[in-house]
Amino acid sequence: MALPKYKTSRANTHTRRSAWKAQAAQTFACPNCGAPTLSHMACPSCGSFRGRVYREAIRSNHTK
């Protein structure tokens, strides 16, 4: 693996990393209750996914 001969300047480093941006996860409305949910995941408020209701999603308590 090749090694750099000189130190990369801050300007070059910041220019290269300027495109690194965090993006918010895309959500959509749950067809059952209308709450925002992540795709391919059970709804955190009602527990439904693809027309089925999963009881584990309703009972899970992640807010403490």
VEXMILUM-892450 format. One record per atom (N, C-alpha, C): residue number from 1; residue in three letters; atom name; x, y, z. Coordinates in Angstrom, 1 decimal. Layout:
// residues N
+-----+--------+-------+--------+--------+--------+
| num | residu | atome |      u |      v |      w |
+-----+--------+-------+--------+--------+--------+
| NUM |    ALA |    CA |      X |      Y |      Z |
...
+-----+--------+-------+--------+--------+--------+
//
This chain:
// residues 64
+-----+--------+-------+--------+--------+--------+
| num | residu | atome |      u |      v |      w |
+-----+--------+-------+--------+--------+--------+
|   1 |    MET |     N |    0.8 |   -1.2 |    0.0 |
|   1 |    MET |    CA |    0.0 |    0.0 |    0.0 |
|   1 |    MET |     C |    0.9 |    1.2 |    0.0 |
|   2 |    ALA |     N |    0.6 |    2.2 |   -0.8 |
|   2 |    ALA |    CA |    1.4 |    3.4 |   -0.9 |
|   2 |    ALA |     C |    1.1 |    4.3 |    0.3 |
|   3 |    LEU |     N |    2.2 |    4.9 |    0.7 |
|   3 |    LEU |    CA |    2.1 |    5.9 |    1.8 |
|   3 |    LEU |     C |    2.3 |    7.3 |    1.3 |
|   4 |    PRO |     N |    1.6 |    8.2 |    1.9 |
|   4 |    PRO |    CA |    1.8 |    9.6 |    1.4 |
|   4 |    PRO |     C |    3.2 |   10.2 |    1.8 |
|   5 |    LYS |     N |    3.8 |   10.9 |    0.9 |
|   5 |    LYS |    CA |    5.1 |   11.4 |    1.1 |
|   5 |    LYS |     C |    5.0 |   12.7 |    2.0 |
|   6 |    TYR |     N |    3.9 |   13.4 |    1.9 |
|   6 |    TYR |    CA |    3.8 |   14.7 |    2.7 |
|   6 |    TYR |     C |    2.4 |   14.7 |    3.4 |
|   7 |    LYS |     N |    2.4 |   15.5 |    4.5 |
|   7 |    LYS |    CA |    1.2 |   15.6 |    5.3 |
|   7 |    LYS |     C |    0.1 |   16.3 |    4.4 |
|   8 |    THR |     N |   -1.1 |   15.8 |    4.5 |
|   8 |    THR |    CA |   -2.2 |   16.4 |    3.8 |
|   8 |    THR |     C |   -2.7 |   17.6 |    4.5 |
|   9 |    SER |     N |   -2.8 |   18.7 |    3.8 |
|   9 |    SER |    CA |   -3.1 |   20.0 |    4.5 |
|   9 |    SER |     C |   -4.6 |   20.0 |    5.0 |
|  10 |    ARG |     N |   -4.9 |   20.9 |    5.9 |
|  10 |    ARG |    CA |   -6.2 |   21.0 |    6.5 |
|  10 |    ARG |     C |   -7.2 |   21.4 |    5.4 |
|  11 |    ALA |     N |   -6.8 |   22.2 |    4.5 |
|  11 |    ALA |    CA |   -7.7 |   22.7 |    3.4 |
|  11 |    ALA |     C |   -8.1 |   21.5 |    2.5 |
|  12 |    ASN |     N |   -7.2 |   20.7 |    2.2 |
|  12 |    ASN |    CA |   -7.5 |   19.5 |    1.3 |
|  12 |    ASN |     C |   -8.3 |   18.5 |    2.1 |
|  13 |    THR |     N |   -8.1 |   18.3 |    3.4 |
|  13 |    THR |    CA |   -8.8 |   17.4 |    4.2 |
|  13 |    THR |     C |  -10.3 |   17.9 |    4.3 |
|  14 |    HIS |     N |  -10.4 |   19.1 |    4.6 |
|  14 |    HIS |    CA |  -11.8 |   19.7 |    4.8 |
|  14 |    HIS |     C |  -12.6 |   19.7 |    3.5 |
|  15 |    THR |     N |  -11.9 |   20.0 |    2.4 |
|  15 |    THR |    CA |  -12.5 |   20.0 |    1.1 |
|  15 |    THR |     C |  -13.0 |   18.6 |    0.8 |
|  16 |    ARG |     N |  -12.2 |   17.6 |    1.1 |
|  16 |    ARG |    CA |  -12.6 |   16.2 |    0.8 |
|  16 |    ARG |     C |  -13.8 |   15.7 |    1.6 |
|  17 |    ARG |     N |  -13.8 |   16.2 |    2.9 |
|  17 |    ARG |    CA |  -14.8 |   15.7 |    3.8 |
|  17 |    ARG |     C |  -16.0 |   16.6 |    3.8 |
|  18 |    SER |     N |  -16.1 |   17.6 |    3.0 |
|  18 |    SER |    CA |  -17.2 |   18.5 |    3.0 |
|  18 |    SER |     C |  -18.5 |   17.9 |    2.6 |
|  19 |    ALA |     N |  -18.4 |   16.8 |    1.8 |
|  19 |    ALA |    CA |  -19.6 |   16.1 |    1.4 |
|  19 |    ALA |     C |  -20.1 |   15.1 |    2.4 |
|  20 |    TRP |     N |  -19.4 |   14.9 |    3.5 |
|  20 |    TRP |    CA |  -19.9 |   13.9 |    4.5 |
|  20 |    TRP |     C |  -20.9 |   14.6 |    5.4 |
|  21 |    LYS |     N |  -22.2 |   14.3 |    5.1 |
|  21 |    LYS |    CA |  -23.3 |   14.9 |    5.8 |
|  21 |    LYS |     C |  -24.2 |   13.8 |    6.3 |
|  22 |    ALA |     N |  -24.7 |   14.0 |    7.5 |
|  22 |    ALA |    CA |  -25.6 |   13.0 |    8.1 |
|  22 |    ALA |     C |  -27.0 |   13.3 |    7.5 |
|  23 |    GLN |     N |  -27.8 |   12.3 |    7.2 |
|  23 |    GLN |    CA |  -29.1 |   12.5 |    6.7 |
|  23 |    GLN |     C |  -30.1 |   11.9 |    7.7 |
|  24 |    ALA |     N |  -31.2 |   12.5 |    7.8 |
|  24 |    ALA |    CA |  -32.3 |   12.0 |    8.7 |
|  24 |    ALA |     C |  -32.9 |   10.8 |    8.0 |
|  25 |    ALA |     N |  -33.3 |    9.8 |    8.8 |
|  25 |    ALA |    CA |  -33.9 |    8.6 |    8.3 |
|  25 |    ALA |     C |  -35.2 |    8.9 |    7.7 |
|  26 |    GLN |     N |  -35.5 |    8.4 |    6.5 |
|  26 |    GLN |    CA |  -36.8 |    8.7 |    5.8 |
|  26 |    GLN |     C |  -37.9 |    7.9 |    6.5 |
|  27 |    THR |     N |  -39.0 |    8.6 |    6.8 |
|  27 |    THR |    CA |  -40.1 |    7.9 |    7.4 |
|  27 |    THR |     C |  -41.4 |    8.1 |    6.5 |
|  28 |    PHE |     N |  -42.4 |    7.2 |    6.8 |
|  28 |    PHE |    CA |  -43.6 |    7.3 |    6.1 |
|  28 |    PHE |     C |  -44.7 |    7.1 |    7.1 |
|  29 |    ALA |     N |  -45.9 |    7.5 |    6.7 |
|  29 |    ALA |    CA |  -47.1 |    7.4 |    7.6 |
|  29 |    ALA |     C |  -47.5 |    5.9 |    7.7 |
|  30 |    CYS |     N |  -47.8 |    5.5 |    8.9 |
|  30 |    CYS |    CA |  -48.3 |    4.1 |    9.1 |
|  30 |    CYS |     C |  -49.7 |    4.1 |    8.6 |
|  31 |    PRO |     N |  -50.1 |    3.0 |    7.7 |
|  31 |    PRO |    CA |  -51.4 |    3.0 |    7.2 |
|  31 |    PRO |     C |  -52.5 |    2.6 |    8.2 |
|  32 |    ASN |     N |  -52.1 |    2.1 |    9.4 |
|  32 |    ASN |    CA |  -53.0 |    1.7 |   10.4 |
|  32 |    ASN |     C |  -53.4 |    2.9 |   11.3 |
|  33 |    CYS |     N |  -52.3 |    3.6 |   11.8 |
|  33 |    CYS |    CA |  -52.6 |    4.7 |   12.8 |
|  33 |    CYS |     C |  -52.1 |    6.1 |   12.3 |
|  34 |    GLY |     N |  -51.3 |    6.2 |   11.3 |
|  34 |    GLY |    CA |  -50.9 |    7.4 |   10.7 |
|  34 |    GLY |     C |  -49.6 |    8.0 |   11.4 |
|  35 |    ALA |     N |  -49.0 |    7.3 |   12.3 |
|  35 |    ALA |    CA |  -47.8 |    7.7 |   13.0 |
|  35 |    ALA |     C |  -46.6 |    7.6 |   12.1 |
|  36 |    PRO |     N |  -45.6 |    8.4 |   12.2 |
|  36 |    PRO |    CA |  -44.4 |    8.2 |   11.3 |
|  36 |    PRO |     C |  -43.6 |    7.0 |   11.7 |
|  37 |    THR |     N |  -43.3 |    6.2 |   10.8 |
|  37 |    THR |    CA |  -42.6 |    4.9 |   11.0 |
|  37 |    THR |     C |  -41.4 |    4.8 |   10.0 |
|  38 |    LEU |     N |  -40.4 |    4.0 |   10.4 |
|  38 |    LEU |    CA |  -39.4 |    3.6 |    9.4 |
|  38 |    LEU |     C |  -39.8 |    2.5 |    8.5 |
|  39 |    SER |     N |  -39.3 |    2.5 |    7.3 |
|  39 |    SER |    CA |  -39.7 |    1.5 |    6.3 |
|  39 |    SER |     C |  -39.1 |    0.1 |    6.8 |
|  40 |    HIS |     N |  -39.8 |   -0.9 |    6.5 |
|  40 |    HIS |    CA |  -39.5 |   -2.3 |    6.8 |
|  40 |    HIS |     C |  -39.4 |   -2.5 |    8.3 |
|  41 |    MET |     N |  -40.1 |   -1.7 |    9.1 |
|  41 |    MET |    CA |  -40.1 |   -1.9 |   10.6 |
|  41 |    MET |     C |  -41.5 |   -1.8 |   11.0 |
|  42 |    ALA |     N |  -41.8 |   -2.5 |   12.2 |
|  42 |    ALA |    CA |  -43.2 |   -2.4 |   12.7 |
|  42 |    ALA |     C |  -43.4 |   -1.0 |   13.3 |
|  43 |    CYS |     N |  -44.6 |   -0.5 |   13.3 |
|  43 |    CYS |    CA |  -44.9 |    0.8 |   13.8 |
|  43 |    CYS |     C |  -44.7 |    0.8 |   15.3 |
|  44 |    PRO |     N |  -44.0 |    1.8 |   15.8 |
|  44 |    PRO |    CA |  -43.7 |    1.8 |   17.3 |
|  44 |    PRO |     C |  -44.9 |    2.2 |   18.1 |
|  45 |    SER |     N |  -45.9 |    2.8 |   17.5 |
|  45 |    SER |    CA |  -47.1 |    3.2 |   18.3 |
|  45 |    SER |     C |  -48.2 |    2.1 |   18.3 |
|  46 |    CYS |     N |  -48.5 |    1.5 |   17.2 |
|  46 |    CYS |    CA |  -49.5 |    0.5 |   17.1 |
|  46 |    CYS |     C |  -49.0 |   -0.9 |   16.9 |
|  47 |    GLY |     N |  -47.8 |   -1.1 |   16.5 |
|  47 |    GLY |    CA |  -47.2 |   -2.4 |   16.3 |
|  47 |    GLY |     C |  -47.6 |   -3.1 |   15.1 |
|  48 |    SER |     N |  -48.2 |   -2.5 |   14.1 |
|  48 |    SER |    CA |  -48.6 |   -3.1 |   12.9 |
|  48 |    SER |     C |  -47.5 |   -3.1 |   11.8 |
|  49 |    PHE |     N |  -47.4 |   -4.1 |   11.0 |
|  49 |    PHE |    CA |  -46.5 |   -4.2 |    9.9 |
|  49 |    PHE |     C |  -47.1 |   -5.1 |    8.8 |
|  50 |    ARG |     N |  -47.3 |   -4.5 |    7.6 |
|  50 |    ARG |    CA |  -47.9 |   -5.2 |    6.5 |
|  50 |    ARG |     C |  -49.2 |   -5.8 |    6.8 |
|  51 |    GLY |     N |  -50.0 |   -5.1 |    7.5 |
|  51 |    GLY |    CA |  -51.4 |   -5.6 |    7.8 |
|  51 |    GLY |     C |  -51.5 |   -6.5 |    9.0 |
|  52 |    ARG |     N |  -50.4 |   -6.9 |    9.6 |
|  52 |    ARG |    CA |  -50.4 |   -7.7 |   10.8 |
|  52 |    ARG |     C |  -50.0 |   -6.9 |   12.0 |
|  53 |    VAL |     N |  -50.5 |   -7.3 |   13.2 |
|  53 |    VAL |    CA |  -50.2 |   -6.6 |   14.4 |
|  53 |    VAL |     C |  -49.3 |   -7.5 |   15.2 |
|  54 |    TYR |     N |  -48.2 |   -7.0 |   15.6 |
|  54 |    TYR |    CA |  -47.2 |   -7.7 |   16.4 |
|  54 |    TYR |     C |  -47.2 |   -7.3 |   17.8 |
|  55 |    ARG |     N |  -47.6 |   -8.1 |   18.7 |
|  55 |    ARG |    CA |  -47.8 |   -7.7 |   20.2 |
|  55 |    ARG |     C |  -46.5 |   -7.3 |   20.8 |
|  56 |    GLU |     N |  -45.4 |   -7.9 |   20.4 |
|  56 |    GLU |    CA |  -44.1 |   -7.6 |   21.0 |
|  56 |    GLU |     C |  -43.7 |   -6.1 |   20.8 |
|  57 |    ALA |     N |  -44.1 |   -5.5 |   19.6 |
|  57 |    ALA |    CA |  -43.9 |   -4.1 |   19.3 |
|  57 |    ALA |     C |  -44.7 |   -3.2 |   20.2 |
|  58 |    ILE |     N |  -45.9 |   -3.7 |   20.6 |
|  58 |    ILE |    CA |  -46.7 |   -2.9 |   21.5 |
|  58 |    ILE |     C |  -46.2 |   -2.9 |   22.9 |
|  59 |    ARG |     N |  -45.7 |   -4.1 |   23.4 |
|  59 |    ARG |    CA |  -45.3 |   -4.2 |   24.8 |
|  59 |    ARG |     C |  -43.9 |   -3.6 |   25.0 |
|  60 |    SER |     N |  -43.1 |   -3.4 |   24.0 |
|  60 |    SER |    CA |  -41.7 |   -3.0 |   24.2 |
|  60 |    SER |     C |  -41.7 |   -1.6 |   24.8 |
|  61 |    ASN |     N |  -40.9 |   -1.3 |   25.8 |
|  61 |    ASN |    CA |  -40.9 |    0.0 |   26.4 |
|  61 |    ASN |     C |  -39.4 |    0.5 |   26.3 |
|  62 |    HIS |     N |  -39.2 |    1.3 |   25.3 |
|  62 |    HIS |    CA |  -37.8 |    1.8 |   25.1 |
|  62 |    HIS |     C |  -37.7 |    3.2 |   25.7 |
|  63 |    THR |     N |  -38.7 |    3.9 |   26.2 |
|  63 |    THR |    CA |  -38.6 |    5.2 |   26.7 |
|  63 |    THR |     C |  -38.4 |    5.2 |   28.2 |
|  64 |    LYS |     N |  -37.2 |    5.5 |   28.6 |
|  64 |    LYS |    CA |  -37.0 |    5.6 |   30.1 |
|  64 |    LYS |     C |  -36.2 |    6.8 |   30.4 |
+-----+--------+-------+--------+--------+--------+
//
